[in-house]
């Protein structure tokens, strides 16, 4: 591990924060490594440039260089709202705190250390903004719907065999119960389609609400 340099370590699940609360995007080096003298870049991975903000093309949410923050390179929407954890850089903790998060802050954030020894110099952390209960419920409904579709497909395949008394039938006989192979293929395709659709609905709805909640730009 040491021969390849320290590794960036982050959460395996998205970070969830309520609107108006502070969110901490975890990112640290393992083993501990002093990064006080290095350049640290936090940016939005999927940010679309804002014509009214030239710095949005760079996408810096927080830029640390030469021992201090470089606020002039930050996206305007994050001005005064981001900070690195105090006295943590010497231990390799480069986690970012975003204050007073809004729906517009939701997305994927990239932690990048250009001169970090080793091949892995960046890590992506996802931030979800919303009430924890609603986000959990949406995920639960999506997963439950997918499971129901899978059970429906299994039911279509198994019921003919069960009704015919073939309780212990082999996999070959199960396939034989489906007279047309196209029917089986169609069921599989539909199941995958609806599972992908449900996993797309929740984040899409969130983005739509976020756009609707944005204040209109002055003419």
Backbone as a ProteinNet text record, in pm:
[ID]
protein_1_A
[PRIMARY]
XXXXXXXXXXXXXXXXXXXXXXXXXXXXXXXXXXXXXXXXXXXXXXXXXXXXXXXXXXXXXXXXXXXXXXXXXXXXXXXXXXXXXXXXXXXXXXXXXXXXXXXXXXXXXXXXXXXXXXXXXXXXXXXXXXXXXXXXXXXXXXXXXXXXXXXXXXXXXXXXXXXXXXXXXXXXXXXXXXXXXXXXXXXXXXXXXXXXXXXXXXXXXXXXXXXXXXXXXXX
[TERTIARY]
82.3	0	85.3	189	275.1	355.2	391.6	471.5	395.4	263	181.4	128.5	165.5	118.9	-11.9	-53	-179	-299.2	-408.4	-530.7	-639.1	-717.3	-832.4	-947.9	-1007.6	-1117	-1238.6	-1355.2	-1478.9	-1593.8	-1715.4	-1831.8	-1876.1	-1931.4	-1983.4	-2125.8	-2192.8	-2329.3	-2333.3	-2434.8	-2446.1	-2462.4	-2413.7	-2433.4	-2570.1	-2650.6	-2785.2	-2790.1	-2841.6	-2853.7	-2988	-3045.8	-3172.3	-3147.3	-3240.8	-3224.7	-3202.2	-3102.2	-3070.1	-2968.4	-2942.6	-2843.8	-2705.4	-2603.9	-2467.7	-2443.4	-2364.7	-2330.2	-2179.1	-2129.7	-1986.4	-1964.8	-1883.3	-1849.3	-1718.6	-1723.9	-1603.3	-1503.3	-1377.9	-1269.6	-1139.8	-1071.9	-949.4	-848.9	-724.6	-616.9	-587.9	-563.6	-531.2	-410.1	-300.5	-279.6	-271.5	-271.9	-268.2	-147.9	-170.9	-65.6	-85.8	17.3	9.4	-7.1	-118.4	-144.9	-150.8	-99.8	-105.4	-40	67.7	142.3	94.9	-4.2	-51	-170.6	-199	-318.7	-435.2	-548.1	-667.8	-781.5	-847	-955.3	-1084.1	-1189.1	-1323.6	-1405.2	-1468.5	-1546.7	-1672.3	-1768.1	-1890.1	-1866.4	-1884.7	-1851	-1943.8	-2069.8	-2168.2	-2220.8	-2145.4	-2193.9	-2195.5	-2307.8	-2316.9	-2280	-2193.9	-2149.8	-2266.2	-2257.5	-2356.2	-2302	-2370.6	-2320.8	-2296.3	-2369.5	-2353.9	-2236.4	-2177.6	-2066.4	-1951.4	-1851.3	-1738.8	-1665.4	-1661.5	-1587.9	-1657.2	-1784.2	-1854.6	-1797.2	-1723.9	-1659.4	-1549.2	-1485.8	-1384	-1450.7	-1557.3	-1634.6	-1581.1	-1493.9	-1440.2	-1545.5	-1569.8	-1652.9	-1565.4	-1444.1	-1346.1	-1207.2	-1120.2	-983.1	-886.4	-800.3	-699.7	-562.6	-485.1	-353.9	-261.7	-136.9	-40.6	-74.1	-140.9	-171.2	-299.1	-378.6	-503.8	-601	-725.9	-827.6	-803.8	-844.2	-838.5	-983.2	-1043.7	-1186.2	-1219	-1120.8	-1147.5	-1175.3	-1141.7	-1162.6	-1287	-1367.6	-1483.4	-1608.8	-1696.2	-1826.5	-1904.5	-1970.8	-2038	-2140.7	-2209.6	-2315	-2260.7	-2130.4	-2070.7	-1986.9	-1990.9	-1912.3	-1952.5	-1854.5	-1879.7	-1950.7	-1964.8	-2041.4	-1960	-1832.3	-1753.2	-1628.6	-1583.9	-1460.8	-1408.1	-1276.3	-1214.2	-1215.3	-1214.8	-1220.8	-1092.3	-1106.5	-992.6	-893.9	-764.9	-654.6	-661.7	-730.1	-742.5	-649.4	-598.4	-517.6	-388.4	-331.8	-204.9	-222.3	-345	-374	-431.8	-436.6	-487.3	-637.3	-706.8	-852.3	-885.3	-935.2	-966.8	-1117.7	-1195.5	-1341.5	-1385.8	-1493.4	-1544.8	-1679	-1693.3	-1820.7	-1888.7	-2013.5	-2095.5	-2204.1	-2208.5	-2304.2	-2435.8	-2543.2	-2677.2	-2706.9	-2706.5	-2725.4	-2865.1	-2874	-3001.2	-3017.3	-3134.5	-3159.4	-3062.5	-3018.2	-2924.6	-2787.2	-2756.7	-2626	-2620.1	-2733	-2734.4	-2654.1	-2578.1	-2500.3	-2376	-2286.9	-2162.1	-2047.6	-1966.3	-1853.3	-1722.5	-1626.8	-1497.4	-1391.5	-1326.1	-1212	-1085.5	-1002.6	-885.4	-761.1	-656.6	-527.7	-424.3	-395.9	-313.2	-176.5	-109	27.8	35.8	-73	-72.4	12.6	106.1	186.2	96.7	125.1	45.3	-45.5	-105.3	-187.6	-328	-383.7	-520.8	-519.8	-564.2	-555.1	-691	-800.9	-932.4	-1035.8	-1144.6	-1253.9	-1383.6	-1492	-1621.9	-1716.3	-1781.7	-1879.2	-2011.6	-2119.6	-2251.7	-2326.8	-2390.4	-2470.7	-2616.3	-2703.1	-2847.6	-2905.8	-2987.8	-3048.6	-3198.1	-3248.2	-3390	-3412.7	-3538.4	-3570.5	-3535	-3464.1	-3417	-3531.5	-3643.5	-3755.6	-3809.8	-3820.5	-3872.9	-3776.9	-3647.2	-3549.5	-3549.8	-3558.5	-3560.3	-3686.2	-3800.7	-3926.3	-3922.6	-3867.3	-3858.5	-3773.4	-3661.7	-3575	-3644.4	-3715.8	-3785.7	-3893.8	-3971.9	-4078.4	-4019.7	-3911	-3846.1	-3800.1	-3735	-3687	-3800.7	-3908	-4021.6	-4090.4	-4101.3	-4165.3	-4085.7	-3953.6	-3867.1	-3882.8	-3887.8	-3904.2	-4037.3	-4143.5	-4274.4	-4273	-4200.9	-4192.9	-4120.1	-4013.2	-3939.4	-4028.7	-4105.4	-4196.1	-4303.1	-4347.9	-4448.4	-4393.4	-4269.8	-4207.2	-4193.6	-4146.2	-4132.8	-4268	-4371.4	-4504.4	-4552.3	-4526.5	-4567	-4496.3	-4368.6	-4291.7	-4330.6	-4362.9	-4384.5	-4528.7	-4625.6	-4766	-4808.5	-4775.8	-4819.2	-4768.5	-4643.8	-4588.9	-4657.9	-4686.5	-4752.6	-4893.1	-4967.9	-5104.6	-5106.4	-5001.8	-4996.3	-4940.9	-4912.1	-4861.9	-4712.1	-4643.2	-4497.3	-4428.6	-4447.2	-4389.5	-4238.9	-4189.7	-4045.5	-3982.1	-4038.1	-3988	-3850.4	-3773	-3637	-3639.1	-3519.8	-3507.7	-3547	-3516	-3551.9	-3702.2	-3773.8	-3918.9	-3979.5	-3917.7	-3967.4	-3957.9	-3845.9	-3831.3	-3932.4	-3961.1	-4057	-4197.6	-4228	-4360.9	-4386.8	-4281.1	-4296.2	-4285.7	-4395.6	-4396.7	-4322.5	-4331.2	-4264.4	-4147.3	-4027.6	-3908.8	-3917.4	-3986.7	-3998.5	-4072.8	-4165.7	-4239.8	-4145.6	-4060.2	-3963.5	-3869.9	-3818.7	-3727.2	-3797.1	-3922.6	-3997.4	-4016	-4046.5	-4064.6	-3936.2	-3823.7	-3695.6	-3665	-3686.7	-3658.8	-3746.7	-3876.3	-3967.6	-3928.2	-3886.8	-3844.8	-3725.9	-3625.5	-3507.5	-3542.4	-3632.9	-3671.1	-3736.5	-3834.2	-3904.3	-3815.3	-3721.9	-3628	-3539.2	-3490.3	-3408.6	-3490.9	-3618.7	-3705	-3728.2	-3753.1	-3779.2	-3655.6	-3537.2	-3414.6	-3385.7	-3450.8	-3430.7	-3529.8	-3648.7	-3756.6	-3720.1	-3665.4	-3639.8	-3541.7	-3419.6	-3328.3	-3380.1	-3457	-3510.2	-3611.3	-3700.2	-3799	-3731.6	-3623.3	-3549.6	-3491.3	-3434.9	-3377.5	-3484.9	-3603.9	-3712.6	-3755.3	-3769	-3806.6	-3700.7	-3575.1	-3466.4	-3472.2	-3500.5	-3509.5	-3628.6	-3739.5	-3858.9	-3839.6	-3757.9	-3736.2	-3631.8	-3559.2	-3458.8	-3525.2	-3475	-3531.6	-3503.1	-3596.8	-3580.1	-3472.8	-3392.3	-3287.3	-3347.6	-3286.2	-3333.1	-3308.2	-3398	-3385.8	-3290.5
-121.4	0	125.8	127.6	244.4	262.3	150.6	161	227.7	224.3	286.6	422.8	468.2	596.5	583.9	689.9	687.6	682.2	628.2	615.3	707.7	765.8	846.5	753.5	774.9	690.6	778.2	733.6	808.5	715.7	769.2	688.1	599.4	483.6	393.2	429.1	512.7	555.7	708	762.8	908.7	973.3	1095.2	1175.4	1242.2	1233.4	1291.2	1407.7	1521.8	1640.2	1707.1	1762.7	1834.5	1976.9	2036.1	2174.6	2268.5	2355.6	2450.5	2401	2272.1	2215.1	2214.9	2184.5	2171.3	2025.8	2007.7	1873.3	1858.8	1745.6	1715.9	1603.7	1631.3	1531.7	1464.8	1342.3	1277.3	1241.7	1270.1	1231.9	1238.5	1126.8	1125	1029.2	1045.5	961.6	848.2	732.5	616.3	544.4	531.9	581.9	734	789.3	934.8	993.9	1110.7	1174.6	1325.4	1397.1	1542.8	1609.6	1682.2	1748.5	1900.3	1952.3	2096.8	2175.1	2123	2195.3	2164.7	2077	2038.2	2121.5	2116.4	2180	2082	2129.9	2047.2	2110	2031.5	2082.4	2004.3	2077.4	2020.4	2084.1	2002.4	2054.5	1970.4	2023.3	1949	1871.3	1740.1	1653.5	1672.7	1706.9	1714.4	1855.7	1955.3	2092.7	2142.2	2201.4	2264.3	2411.9	2463.3	2602.9	2701.1	2800.2	2906.9	3027.2	3073.2	3187.3	3311.2	3325.6	3443.4	3430.2	3312.3	3289.1	3221.9	3300.2	3242.4	3132.9	3141.7	3043.6	2907.5	2903.5	2775.6	2680.1	2732.7	2646.1	2563.7	2620.9	2548	2452.1	2499.6	2413	2397.8	2489.7	2476.6	2513.8	2420.7	2448	2500.7	2446.8	2492.9	2461	2562.2	2544.3	2587.1	2494.5	2519.6	2511.6	2620.2	2624.4	2715.6	2674.3	2757.4	2777.8	2682.7	2691.1	2763.1	2804.3	2875.3	2859.9	2899.3	2892.3	2999.9	2969.6	3066.9	3101.5	3198.2	3226.2	3283.7	3346.6	3408.4	3305.6	3179.4	3074.8	2990.9	3035.6	2956.6	2997	2900.5	2929	3020.4	3119.9	3222.1	3162.4	3058.7	3000.5	2941.1	2913.4	2854	2954	3079.5	3181.1	3187.5	3174.8	3182.9	3063.4	2956	2840.6	2712.2	2715.6	2592.7	2612.2	2503.6	2507.9	2366.3	2356.4	2230	2218.2	2097.9	2078.7	2128.6	2206.5	2269.7	2166	2194	2112.2	1965.9	1938.5	1799	1765.3	1867	1842.1	1767.8	1795.2	1729.2	1578.9	1536.2	1393.6	1332	1411.3	1359	1363.5	1436.8	1449.3	1574.2	1555.3	1668.1	1680.5	1633.8	1642.5	1787.5	1806.9	1941.4	1962.2	2074	2111.5	2215.3	2188.6	2284	2333.9	2464.2	2522.4	2555.8	2538.3	2578.4	2523.5	2393	2332.1	2360.1	2365.2	2383.7	2270.9	2265.4	2162.2	2173.7	2296.9	2317.5	2257.6	2227.9	2170.6	2020.2	1960.1	1814.8	1774.4	1666.7	1618.6	1544.8	1521.5	1450.4	1550.5	1532.6	1621.6	1543.2	1606.3	1541.6	1602.8	1519.3	1560.1	1521.3	1620.5	1596	1656.8	1576.1	1622.5	1597.7	1699	1678.6	1617.3	1658.2	1612.5	1505.2	1435.7	1326.9	1210.8	1159	1044.4	924.1	854.8	738.4	765.3	660.5	674.1	728.7	709.5	752.1	888.3	988.8	1125.7	1191.6	1121.2	1182	1080.7	1136.6	1055.7	1132.7	1062.6	1125.9	1091.1	1194.4	1178.1	1237.3	1164.5	1212.6	1273.5	1387.5	1455.7	1456.8	1409.5	1415.1	1514.6	1605	1707.1	1680.7	1656.5	1630.1	1569.7	1555	1493.4	1345.3	1296.7	1158.3	1058.9	1085	993	983.1	1097	1095.5	1026.1	1054.5	989.8	838.8	797.6	654	589.1	657.8	602.9	586.8	687.5	678.4	561.1	540.2	427.3	295.3	291.2	168.7	132.5	232.1	207.3	158.1	222.6	182.4	37.5	1.5	-135.5	-235.5	-199.7	-290.4	-315.1	-208.4	-221.8	-316.8	-304.6	-392.2	-537.3	-559.5	-695.5	-755.1	-674.8	-723.4	-766	-690.6	-726.5	-859.2	-877.6	-1003.8	-1120.2	-1100.9	-1206.1	-1235.7	-1131.2	-1150.7	-1238	-1210	-1290.7	-1435.7	-1455.9	-1591.8	-1662.1	-1585.3	-1643.9	-1691.9	-1612.4	-1651.4	-1779.2	-1791.8	-1910.3	-2034.1	-2014.6	-2128.1	-2178.4	-2086.8	-2125.6	-2236.7	-2230	-2340.5	-2475.5	-2481	-2608.3	-2657.2	-2564.5	-2602.3	-2652.5	-2582.6	-2624.7	-2760.3	-2790.8	-2920	-3030.2	-3000.8	-3101.8	-3119.6	-3037.6	-3052.8	-2967.8	-3001.4	-2923.6	-2937.8	-3055.3	-3081.9	-3079.7	-3007.2	-3005.4	-2942.1	-2979	-2928.5	-2793.7	-2732.2	-2602.8	-2613.4	-2728.6	-2747.1	-2746.9	-2815.7	-2820.3	-2683.7	-2602.7	-2467	-2386	-2404	-2330.9	-2380.9	-2510.7	-2566.7	-2514.4	-2472.6	-2419.3	-2289.3	-2222.7	-2100.1	-2140	-2151.6	-2206.5	-2118	-1989.9	-1898	-1835.3	-1852.9	-1794.5	-1643	-1586.8	-1440.5	-1387	-1465.1	-1422.1	-1411.2	-1509.8	-1507.6	-1387.5	-1366.4	-1254.1	-1122.3	-1110.9	-987.6	-961.1	-1064.5	-1047.5	-1000.1	-1057.7	-1016.1	-871.7	-836.7	-699.1	-600.4	-633.4	-543.2	-527.9	-637.5	-629.4	-537.1	-555.2	-469.4	-324	-303.6	-166.9	-96.2	-162.2	-98.2	-81.9	-173.6	-156.9	-36	-20.3	97.2	224.2	214.1	331.8	379.7	287.4	329	387.5	336.9	394.2	531.2	563.6	693.8	798	749.7	842.5	932.6	875	953.6	1066.8	1038.9	1151.4	1250.8	1203.6	1296.1	1389.8	1335.5	1419.7	1522.4	1482.1	1575.1	1688.8	1654.6	1760.3	1855.3	1800.3	1886.3	1982.7	1931.5	2019.8	2125.5	2086.7	2181.2	2294.1	2259.7	2362.9	2455.3	2394.5	2475.8	2570.7	2531.3	2614.2	2721.7	2715.6	2817.8	2952.2	3060.2	3192	3231.5	3298.8	3344.7	3451.6	3445.8	3545.4	3678.8	3785.8	3917.7	3944.4	4010.5	4033.3	4143.2
0	0	0	87.1	94.6	-32.8	-101	-221.9	-334.2	-328.9	-431.6	-388.3	-271.8	-223	-147.7	-78.9	-3.8	-97.7	-47.5	-125.8	-72	-162.9	-122.9	-88.2	27.3	74.6	102.5	55.9	76.4	109.3	120.2	156.2	40.7	73.1	-29	-69.6	10.4	-17.6	-29.7	-98.6	-108.5	28.6	40.2	161.1	150	255.4	255.2	352.6	305.7	390.7	365.8	471.1	459.4	412.3	337.5	292.7	411	398.6	504.1	604.3	605.2	697.7	633.4	712.8	660.9	621.4	516.6	470.3	466.1	510.2	504.6	403.6	302.8	202.1	244.1	293.7	346.9	236.8	263.3	173.1	253	265.5	345.1	283.3	324	273.4	370.5	314.4	395.6	335.1	410.1	547	550.8	671.3	688.5	615.1	553.1	474	481.5	515.7	531.7	395	376.2	248.1	262.8	373.7	398.7	286.4	230.1	127.1	-15	-29	-162.1	-206.4	-335.8	-390.7	-382.4	-328.6	-313.7	-392.7	-473.9	-558.1	-532.5	-498.9	-492.3	-604.3	-686.3	-798.4	-816.6	-893.5	-925	-1053.3	-1045.9	-1158.3	-1277.7	-1253.4	-1362	-1383.9	-1340.6	-1348.5	-1492.4	-1533.1	-1664.1	-1650	-1738.4	-1727.2	-1726.4	-1639.2	-1630.3	-1706.5	-1811.8	-1889.5	-1804.7	-1694.5	-1609.1	-1512.9	-1504.6	-1411.8	-1486.4	-1532.3	-1607.4	-1530.7	-1397.9	-1318.8	-1315.5	-1356.8	-1356	-1460.2	-1557.7	-1656.4	-1590.7	-1489.4	-1414.1	-1316.2	-1253.3	-1164.8	-1024.9	-980.3	-844.5	-740.6	-650.1	-533.9	-420.7	-413	-313.7	-367.7	-366.1	-413.2	-303.8	-264	-160.6	-226.6	-211.6	-275.9	-195.7	-180.4	-108.7	37.2	98.1	239.9	275.3	175.6	205.1	88.5	113.7	9.6	-95.5	-218.9	-328.1	-364.6	-296.1	-316.3	-453.3	-518.5	-648.3	-757.4	-732.8	-832.7	-804.4	-710.6	-668.3	-745.6	-769.6	-828.9	-735.4	-791.9	-711	-615.5	-658.7	-574.6	-445.1	-440.1	-320.6	-241.1	-278.7	-208.4	-61.2	27.6	171	229.8	153.9	204	213.3	181.2	186.9	272	332.3	410.8	430.4	442.9	479.9	631.7	682.6	826.9	892.6	997.7	1064.5	1117.4	1096.2	1149.3	1106.6	996.9	953.4	837.3	768.7	649.4	681.4	797.3	833.2	851.5	873.5	889.7	762.4	655.4	529.7	514.1	601.4	592	510.6	389.8	301	281.5	377.8	370.3	356.6	282.3	255.9	324.2	393.5	453.1	364.3	327.7	252.3	345.9	366.6	460.5	390.5	465	420.1	279.7	268.1	136.8	82.5	-47.9	-118	-219.4	-280.5	-381.3	-498	-526.5	-637.6	-610.2	-483.8	-448.5	-472.7	-498.3	-515.9	-638.4	-626.2	-739.7	-695.4	-791.1	-763.6	-752	-648.3	-621.4	-633.9	-700.2	-721.8	-631.3	-552.3	-470.5	-546.6	-578.8	-663.7	-599.6	-589.3	-537.1	-646.7	-730.7	-850.6	-823.8	-717	-691.8	-583.3	-562.9	-465.5	-517.5	-437.9	-482.1	-510.8	-618.1	-652.6	-770.9	-827.1	-947.5	-923.6	-804.2	-776	-707.2	-778.9	-728.3	-706.9	-730.6	-713.9	-667.9	-613.5	-559.6	-580.4	-609.8	-632	-517.6	-462.2	-353.9	-400.4	-382.5	-424.7	-306.3	-331.6	-229.9	-272.3	-184.1	-204.7	-105.8	-155.5	-70.5	-62.5	56.7	76.1	212.7	249	376.4	370.4	471.2	470.8	453.5	519	509.4	368.1	299.2	163.4	68.2	82.5	-4.2	17.2	143.9	173.8	118.7	132.8	84.1	-67.1	-136.4	-281.6	-325.4	-258.4	-291	-260.9	-148.2	-108.8	-209.6	-252.8	-349.7	-481.1	-524.6	-649.1	-642.1	-531.5	-516.8	-508.3	-437	-421.8	-555.5	-636.8	-767.2	-856	-849.6	-928.7	-884.5	-753.5	-701.1	-746.3	-744.8	-787.5	-933.6	-1016.9	-1157.9	-1177	-1099.9	-1108.5	-1066	-957.6	-911.3	-1015.2	-1085.7	-1189.8	-1302.1	-1341.1	-1446.8	-1402.2	-1278.1	-1226.3	-1219.9	-1184.6	-1177.9	-1313.5	-1417	-1552.3	-1595.2	-1552.3	-1590.7	-1510	-1381.9	-1292.3	-1288.6	-1301.5	-1284.7	-1379.6	-1509.8	-1597.3	-1550.4	-1504	-1456.8	-1331.6	-1238.9	-1113.6	-1140.5	-1227	-1257.7	-1325.7	-1397.5	-1465.6	-1378.6	-1253.1	-1161.5	-1165.7	-1242.7	-1254.9	-1150.8	-1023.7	-915	-913	-948.1	-941.9	-1080.3	-1169.7	-1307.6	-1313.4	-1410.4	-1426.9	-1495.3	-1502.9	-1569.7	-1716	-1776.8	-1916.9	-1933.9	-1842.8	-1852.9	-1826.1	-1739.5	-1717.7	-1846	-1915.6	-2041.6	-2144.5	-2138.9	-2233.9	-2210.8	-2086.9	-2057.7	-2132.3	-2167.4	-2246.1	-2392.4	-2459.1	-2594.4	-2694.1	-2672.9	-2763.4	-2690.2	-2741.8	-2677.6	-2674	-2770.8	-2775.4	-2654.1	-2601.1	-2483.3	-2364.3	-2347.8	-2237.4	-2250.3	-2371.7	-2394.2	-2365.2	-2410.2	-2388.3	-2239.6	-2162.5	-2018.7	-1952.6	-1991.8	-1933.9	-1968.7	-2096.1	-2139.6	-2065.4	-2052.2	-1982.3	-1836.5	-1773.5	-1633.2	-1617.3	-1701.7	-1693	-1721.7	-1819.3	-1854.2	-1736.7	-1673.4	-1563.1	-1441.2	-1418.4	-1307.2	-1330.5	-1453.4	-1485.6	-1478.6	-1520.4	-1518.3	-1376.7	-1284.7	-1146.9	-1081.9	-1118.5	-1062.4	-1119.8	-1234.4	-1298.6	-1249.3	-1203.3	-1169	-1053.1	-943.3	-822.6	-846.6	-904.5	-927.6	-1028.6	-1130.7	-1230.1	-1167.7	-1085.2	-1018	-929.8	-865.9	-780.1	-861	-980.5	-1063.9	-1114	-1148.2	-1195.4	-1086.7	-962.1	-851.7	-828.4	-843.8	-821.9	-924.2	-1051.4	-1154.3	-1131.4	-1088.4	-1064.7	-948	-851.8	-733.2	-753.1	-864.5	-887	-916.9	-858.9	-888.9	-1032.5	-1092.1	-1229.9	-1237.6	-1344.7	-1363.1	-1407.3	-1360.5	-1400.2	-1546	-1613	-1756	-1784.7
[MASK]
+++++++++++++++++++++++++++++++++++++++++++++++++++++++++++++++++++++++++++++++++++++++++++++++++++++++++++++++++++++++++++++++++++++++++++++++++++++++++++++++++++++++++++++++++++++++++++++++++++++++++++++++++++++++++++

